[in-house]
Amino acid sequence: MRNSSLNHISSAAWLATLVLGLGLGFGLGAGASVLAAEDVAARVVGVTPDGQVTLALPVGAVVAVGDPVRIGAEISGVGKVDIATPWRIEAVSDTEARALPEGTPAAMPQAGYLATIATEMAQGPVASEIEAETPAGDLAADSASEDPSEMFAVALRSAQAGSGPDMLGLAFMYLDGWGTPPDPAEAWRWAEAALAAGERDAHGVLGQMLLEGTAPVADPAGAARHLFEAFEDGSQEMASHAATLIVMLGPEAPPAFAEEVQRILGDIGVYEGPVDGDFGPETLEAIEMLRMERFGSP
């Protein structure tokens, strides 16, 4: 376990600078509600190890090969936080698009992340159907991915049958209102079930809900413990997401959250400052040290 301390951040611009300075690969986006008229809001439904993403497109969306894409996570009270690396559309169909990163991704996206496609920059013809050029199974395997409500129904059946990954998927869907009305209580229930089934990324969902105040209980210290578990033992995508949440939302969280972060960093041996509930430079340095251990690059 590890320990830390950080200064309060008063502006969104400073938050963006701070996160980029830590090298987490994210920058503060405009938020999902401020899209340009020509932009298309899509959602990540598949990610390959090299960062190629499959995007579920809204009905009637007009997207072309070459359109630039920004991908990020929506964080309550902050808005859409984009990964610094841009993606670009490589192929499209009526319901999905495939995009490649322009270089090595600064952070890996995960299913459920938001994507903003800037269609006003598109020139040239739409690509041939993805289905004509991609072997079956390379994209979202189930046709339910074309319809969020069908996708939810499939995940629900699988989760009820004992599938841990689908339990975790349901938690994200209930939390974000993807294919079903938002229901924090159900999100929490399925995240706990996923964790019991061995899905370590569920720590990230539980920690996020506790930190954002959408959990059925109030436990700021528990939020820190869950997020550090996700950072240490979760997938690379969830570890990156957990680190981003700690840095961006921690300064506005109750002091008990910062105190627990500091205790954890101290137990790990990367922080020797006071456990005073104040996010300061020493804490940021400790978090950066851990991030470099986890991801191996600044």
Buried (B, 14 or more C-beta within 10 A) or exposed (E): BBBBBBBEBEEBEBBBBBBBEBBBBBBBBBBEEEBEEEBBBBBBBBBEEEBBBBBBBEEEBEBBBBBBBBBBBBBEEBBBBBBBBBBBBBBBBBBBBBBBBEEEBBBBBBBBBBBBBBBEEBEEEBBEEBBEEBEEEBBBEEEBBBBBEBBBBBBBEBBEEEBBBBBBBBBBBBBBEBBBEEBBEBBBBBBBBBBEBEBBBBBBBBBBBBBBBBBEEEBBBBBBBBBBBBBBEBBEBBBBBBBBBBBBBBBBBBEBBBBBBBBBBBEBEBBEBBBEBBBBEBBBBBBBBBBEEBBEEE
